[in-house]
Every structure is written in C-alpha cells, then in structure tokens.
Amino acid sequence: MNLFKTKNKNYVLAIIDDRTGNRNQVFAILKELKLPYKILDVKYNWLAKFPNCILQVFGGLMHIKDLKIEKIKANPTLILSCGRRTFPLASKLKYLFTGYPYFVHLMYPRFSLNLNKCNLIFTPCHDNIKKKDNIINTLGSPAPLNILKNINNPYNSKPITLLLIGGNHGKYILKSDTIRFLINEILKKNYKGSVLISTSRRTPNKVIKAIDSLAKNNPKIKNIFHPKKDYKKNPLKELIHFANELVVTGDSISMISELCQYKKPVRIFFNEKFCSPKHINFCKKLIHEGYAYPFETFLKKCNKIKTINTTKKISRKILGKINNEKNKL
C-alpha cells in the first residue's frame, strides 16, 4: 500500500490494483482533475475470482490482501475506482468515512450489488449498458495524454509509422501469421520510412518471437519494445511523439482510445478472428465518426483529424456534479 501525502483536507482517494489498464485510466482522470489525491494500491487474494455480488454479501473486503484503512486519516471528498474488483471495496469505503464522499467508478462492474449507491459510473458505449441517472456511456476509455516538446527525433527515414499490437482476448486469439501479414503490409507500403513497434502484456510469446524474427531481416524496423520482457523505461510516449502514422490492432480499446487523443491519423487493423463483436463495433463506430480510419487507408492523406477527448469529458462531468452537490448544501 502506497499513500501519497496531501496538505489539503479536500482530496481524492484513488483506488488502483495490478491491472495496467485500470491504473492508466485512474491516473489519466487524476491528471485532468488537478486535485490533491492519495493512492490506495490494493492487492488481491484468491477470493477475488468470485463475482462481486458474493464478495459484497460478505462485506466487500474479503478479497483484499493486507488492507489497512486506518492509515487513511482524513476523510476524502471523492473516491475514484476502476474495474470490477475494486468496486466492492470502494462501495464499502464510501460508508466508512464520515460525510459519505462522492463515489465515481470507471467501467461497469458486472454482477455487483448497490450500483445505485455509486454517484457516477462511466462505462464505454460498446459494453451496451443501459443508461441510467448515475450511468454515463462514453466513447472509449480514459487514457493518459502525454505531449512532449523539444525532443530530437532520432529517426531520419520518414514517414515514421508506430504499430501498437495487442493480444489474446478470451477465445479470440492473435496469431503470428496475422501480425506477419500486418507488418509486411506496413513495410511494403512505407518502403521509404521507419517502422516502430510496441507490443502489450497480452501479446502472445509466439507473436513476439515472430516480430523479433522479422526485425532481424529488415533494417526499416528501427525500434521494438516488449513490456513483457523489456525492463527499460516504456518509450511509448516518445514513440507516439516521433510517429507520423499510428497503426493499432482492434483488440485493445484502451490503446485505441489513447492514440485517438492525438492529432495524428490512427489506422485500425481488425477482423473477427482476433476481435470480439464489441471490439469490432467499437472500431467501426470510431471510424464512422471520423476519429480513426481503417488500415486499408494507411498513408493516405487525412483531410480532418478528430480527437476523442474522453478523459476531459469525464473529468468535467465529475467536477460539475461535485460542484452541484456543494451548492445544494
């Protein structure tokens, strides 16, 4: 457990866990809110595999390992959580603090009780959750936006393409042949430029080996980063900054949401072999509304580039609701 100190009594208690996507969403919102905060970094035991309704019937805390709530001395103004497993804890904490802090949750926590006691739940529209007074559908997920300045670009061969590769999702398997095809298509079309590649923690080892094998025989692949096996600092924000073209596989909503925040063309590569129906619908919606383009348009000129701004929209909604509650007092 890691608690950051704050001088201000009014602060956000942000609950994070071991899922990188959940952490990124929470930190993206905290950065945009610009409010003092403390981090409650929780670990789980084997009981976390049970559905939330079971966990909540037995108090909502039994799946948390080494929880020391007494270290949180000041009552938060806002509790912020993300993902299924943090919801029972956040829901319980709301009523353990005096004054009942405002409670905001990111991502719909399926099979949970007391959803109506959460002030706001933000969930991506592709999850097909019925909208209610406290449930707000969003286009995509909150994602960190990192704008870098005054950094020398080490890649002289242009255009520079950044390819982000996801991985397996349930029964949908990302295969090596699929990625070989995608990379070869990029190399063939971008025959004068540079190619940068980043995989994810979900990327299968066979796919990683296939990428490394291709890179050995092609000098146009200038940089590869594998979060599963590279221990150096993640260079993703620098790679995005250097790139002229952004290509992403359609199996990762978080990666797509992040890329669609930048004023750069985003090309999505997706099909029913490695993308679920909800992922495909999400990709098609982004393309239809002009936030992204199908991979088939790679390197074609984009007359207009729209940014998704999901993080800002969520943060403004949270601040507006909190201010309205204060005015009622």
N, C-alpha and C positions, 0 to 999 in steps of 0.2 A: 504494500500500500504506500502510495506516494502523495503527500499533501503539500500543495504549494501555499505559502503564507500570503495573506492579503491584509492590507491595512484598513480597508473599507469594510464596514459591517454588512453592507449590501453586496452580495456576491452570488455567483452561480456555482452550484455543486454539480460538477460534470462526472458522470459515471462511465468509465470505459472498461473494456475487457480485452481479451487476447486477439480478437478479430481485427485485422488491419483495416478492413473496410469500415467497421463501426468506429474505430478510433479516428480515422480520417474525417468521417462525417462530423463527429463531435467537435474536433479541433477546427474544422472549417467554419462551423457556426460560431464557436467561441471567438475566433479571429474577427469575424464580421460583427458580432455583438459589441465588441470593445468594452466589455465589462470585467471587473475583477472576478477571479474564479479560483476554485480549488478542484483538484483532480482526485477522484476516488477510483483507484485502479484495482479491480477485483479479479480474483482467481476462483475457478470453479472446482468442485469435486465431482465424483461420478454421478451424483444425483441430478446434475444439470441436463442430462439427456431426457429427463421426464418432461412432459408438457407443462406449460405454465399453470394450467388450472389445478394440477396436482400439487405443484410447488406452493401455490397461493393458499390452497386449503390448509396446508400445514405451516402457514406463517409467512411464506415468501422468501425465507432467508436460508433454508436448509441446504441449498445448492452452492452457497458461497463459502469459500475457504478462508479462515483467519480474518473474519470481519471484525473490525474494531471501531465501531461507530462513536465510541466515547472520545476518540481523538478529534472528532469534528465538534469543536466547542461552540462556534457561532452558528445561529440559525441561518440557512441560505434564503435568499429571496426567490431563487429559481433552481429547480432540479432539472437537469438535462441528461437524457439517457438515449441509448440507441441499440437496436437489436432485440431479439426475443428474450434472451436470458437475463438481460439487465432490467427488464420491465417489472418482474415481481419485487425485486429489491427496491427500485425507485418508487414503486407504488406504496410499498411499506414505509419507506423513509418519509414520504410526504406527511404521514400522520404521526411520526415520531418526533418531528420538530414542532415547536410552538409556532402558531401563526399559519400553519399549513402552507408552505411555499408553493408557488406556481409550478406546475409539473408539465414538462414538454418531453415528448418521446418521438424519436425518429425511427421510421419503419414500423409497419403494423405488426404488433405482437400476437400472432395467431394463437388460438386456444387459451386466451387469457381471460381472467375474471376482472371485474371492476374497471372496465375500459372507460366507462362514463365518468370515473373519478380523476382521470387524466385530463388536464385542461386542454391540451392540444396534442394531436397525433398527426405527424406528417408522413405520408406514405406515397411512393411513386404510383402514378396512374396505371402503369402496366400491371400492378398487382390486383386490379379490378376490385378494390374495396369500396363498398357503398359509402358515399359521402354523408357525414352527419355534422352536427354543430361543432363537435370537437375533432372531427377527422377531416384533414385537408389533403387533397390529392395534388401531387407535384409532378412536373415533367422532369424525370431524372432524380438523382440523389445529390445532397450537398457534397461538394468536393473542394479541396484546397486550391486556391488560385495563387500562383507564385509568379510575380512579374519581376524579372531580373533586368538590370541595367548595367551598361559599361563592362560587358564581358566579351573578351575577344573570341571570335568564332574560329576554332582550330581546323574546321573542315573547308577546304578550298574548292572542292568539286561540288558544284551546285547544279540542279536543286538538291536540297537535303531532305530526305524522307525519314521520318521516325515511324517505326512499326511497333505497336504495342500488342502483345499476344497474351490472351487469357489462358483458359484451360478447361478441364472437365467440369461439368455441372450436372450432378445426378447421373442419369442414364445417358446424357449427351456427352460424347467423347471427342476430344480434339485430337486428331490423328496426325502423325508425322507427314504423311502424303499431302494432307491438306495444307500444312504450313510450307512444305517444299514448293507446292504449286504457287502459293501466295507470294513467297519471297522471290521465286523465279520470275513471276509476272512483274513484280516491282523492279527487279534488276533489268528485265528486258525493256520495260517502258522508260525507266530512269537510267538509261545507259551511259549518260554523261555525269551523273551526280553521285552523291554519297548516300548510303543507307545506314541508319542507326536502328538498333533493335533492343527492346526490353521485354522480357517475359514477366510472368507473375508467379506468386507462390502456388497457384493452382496448375501451372503448366506441367504436363507430364514429363518425366525424365527422358522418355524416348523422343519427345519433341525437342527438348533442349539439346540432346545429342545430335539430332538432325540439323538443327540451326548451326551448331558449332562446326559440324562437318561441312556445311555449305560455305561458311565463313572462311574456312581454311583455303578454299579454292577460288575465292572471289575477293579481290582487294577493294572492291567498291563498298563492301560491308566494313565500315570504319569503327564501329563501337557496338559491343553486345554487353548487356547487363542481365544477370540472372539472380533475382532476390533469393532463390532457394540455395544457391551455393556461393554467391559473392558476398564477402564480408566488408567490402569497402562501402563508403557512403553512397546511398542511392542517388545516381546522377540524373534522375528523371526530369527535374525542373530545368536543368541545364539543357538536356536533350530537346525538350519542348521548345525552349528559347531559341536554339540554333536551327530548328527544323523549319522548312518552308511548307512541307506537306505532312499531315498527320493521318496515319492509317491504323485502324484498330479492329480487332476481331469482335464480333457482335455478341459474344457470350458474357461480357463484363459490363454491366450497366454503370458501375462506379467509374471505370476507366473512360467509358464513352462520355459520361456526364462531366468528368474532369476536363477532357480535351475540348468539349463544346463550350467551354468558358473563354477560350482564347480566340482572338481574331485571326484564325488560320483555318484553311479548308480541312475538314475532317471527313475522311472516306471510311465507310464501314464495310467490312467484309463479313458476310453472314450467310448461313444456309441452314436447312432443317436437320442436317447431320450432326452439327455440334451446338446448335442453338435451340432452346426450348421455344414453344409458341409465344410465351410472354416476352422473351428476348427479341424474337423476330418482330412482334408487334411494336415494341419499343423502338427498334431500329427504323422501321417503316414510318412511324409517327414523326421521329426526328427528321427523317429525310423529307417527308411530306410537308412539314412546317418550315423547312429551309435551314435547320440547324446543322445538318450534315448531308453527305452525298454518298451514293452507292460507290463501291470500289471501282466499278466499271468506268467511272468518270475520272479516275486517277490522272493527275497532272493537267486536266482540262481547266481552263480559266473559270473562276467563280466570280460572277458579277456582284454578288452580295453575300456577305458572311454574317449570320446572326449568332449572337452568344446567348447561352441558355439562362445564366444568372439565377439558378435555383437557390444557391446559398444566400444571396442577397434578399431574395423574395421571402424565404423562410425567416431570416433574421428580422426583417422589417415587420413581418406578421407577429413574431414573438414580442418585439418591443412595443408594438401598437397595442396588443392585448394586455400586456403588463401595465402600460400607462393608463389604459381604460379602467383596469381594476383599481389602480391607485386613486383615480379620480372619483370612484364610487365611494371611497372611504371618507 
